[in-house]
Amino acid sequence: MPGFEIFSDEEKKEVNDVLNSTVLMRYGFDGMRNGHWKAKELEKALAKRMQSNYAHVVSSGTAALTVALASAGVGAGDEVIMPTFTFVASFESILAIGAVPILVDVDDTLTLDPEAVEKAITPKTKVVMPVHMCGSMADLDKLKAICAKHSLLLLEDACQAIGGTYKGAPLGSIGDLGCFSFDYVKTITCGEGGAVITNNKTYYENAHMYADHGHDHIGMDRGAEAHPFLGYNFRISELNAAVGCAQLKKLDGILALQKRNFTILKNTLGQSDKVNFRRVPEGGVENYSFLNFYLPSHQLAKKAHKLFGENGVDACFYWFDNNWHYYRKWEHLIHKTALGKLPHEVIDQLPDYNKTDFSSSDQWVSRNISCLIKLGWSETEMQERANKMLAVISAL
Ligand SMILES: *Cc1c(COP(=O)(O)O)cnc(C)c1O
């Protein structure tokens, strides 16, 4: 990760197909397209790779989450359970449809803690949204059982975990709906883009219509299409989808490179008894985009992260202090600061995140360091980085 490291002639050819046709729009213009339908091609390939019946590609991962929620009928006042450790897109997508984000602790997997999920369920809960952060997953069997027991939807945010698996199934394909991001730094990239996958025909039909102003996509004349319900524009352009077509073909190669570099780093850091690795639920296989480990205390983790930087080891993250990924720094959510008025359901139901106790999340995230695994690092470079990191940790 990220996929832009391996851009080559394939991406250029796909983009040139589109530019030469002059059709940047994913629908219509049939006579001018020279047979190129990049968004549709990407959807077909993605559905196949993810062993899902349907895929719909949209303009971003955030859009994918919004479209997924809307397509399953989630709306104003519905509660969506999401983790304290994720990207701001999780609560943005929930708020965008007037629903209420209910933050819940993460455990040593760095994703939703099933026990905390069960405690957070109310009569208004509609969805459980695990976020497979940094390439690895929540305990999906446990979450599935909770969702079945309480008749809730399971929506997987697999934006950072494309290519990982759980009990043999691709991440994203296990819940009722799954979402991916193809933004500029993701494992595979379109520049900006995202996707929703599902086996549910109704959700899929809703998704493609909702993401295109409610157009029903029936018949050859866009101007004559009906609009069965209100929608928005979350369409991807053909240019972005074209890049995605080339990148998806490289996914398995990317995963193999990441695994090689991840394994070198893990084997080296594992020599220190100060290091414990993130728990991966039984039957889970990461996509190896990050290596996550815990140090014995908050202070040591913070110090090690600083020393890595000073010793030229970049691309390591200390999420506990990060503005985008951990609830402590989401002051706009905590203070309910919006440009206009928030829906009254959100105002009434949003917990006071100033007072909520997330000490269970803190005990994991404050001790965690997360190392990005780049594709461009040779085995020798990776081993050198790993040795430097081990030396820093050993001297703590
Ligand atoms: C990147 C990301 C998103 C949103 O994707 P964009 O394409 O940047 O909108 C959502 N969730 C997670 C966990 C992400 O990492």
The ligand as an SDF file (V2000), in Angstrom:
LIG
                    3D

 15 15  0  0  0  0  0  0  0  0999 V2000
  -10.3860    5.8670    3.4650 C   0  0  0  0  0  0  0  0  0  0  0  0
  -11.4500    5.4000    4.3670 C   0  0  0  0  0  0  0  0  0  0  0  0
  -12.7990    5.7110    4.1890 C   0  0  0  0  0  0  0  0  0  0  0  0
  -13.3020    6.7200    3.1910 C   0  0  0  0  0  0  0  0  0  0  0  0
  -12.8100    6.6420    1.9700 O   0  0  0  0  0  0  0  0  0  0  0  0
  -12.6680    7.9180    0.9990 P   0  0  0  0  0  0  0  0  0  0  0  0
  -12.5750    7.2330   -0.3150 O   0  0  0  0  0  0  0  0  0  0  0  0
  -11.3960    8.6270    1.3730 O   0  0  0  0  0  0  0  0  0  0  0  0
  -13.8860    8.7410    1.1310 O   0  0  0  0  0  0  0  0  0  0  0  0
  -13.7310    5.1480    5.0280 C   0  0  0  0  0  0  0  0  0  0  0  0
  -13.3630    4.3340    6.0180 N   0  0  0  0  0  0  0  0  0  0  0  0
  -12.0800    4.0210    6.2550 C   0  0  0  0  0  0  0  0  0  0  0  0
  -11.7440    3.0860    7.3590 C   0  0  0  0  0  0  0  0  0  0  0  0
  -11.0780    4.5600    5.4600 C   0  0  0  0  0  0  0  0  0  0  0  0
   -9.8060    4.2760    5.7230 O   0  0  0  0  0  0  0  0  0  0  0  0
  1  2  1  0
  2  3  1  0
  2 14  2  0
  3  4  1  0
  3 10  2  0
  4  5  1  0
  5  6  1  0
  6  7  2  0
  6  8  1  0
  6  9  1  0
 10 11  1  0
 11 12  2  0
 12 13  1  0
 12 14  1  0
 14 15  1  0
M  END
$$$$
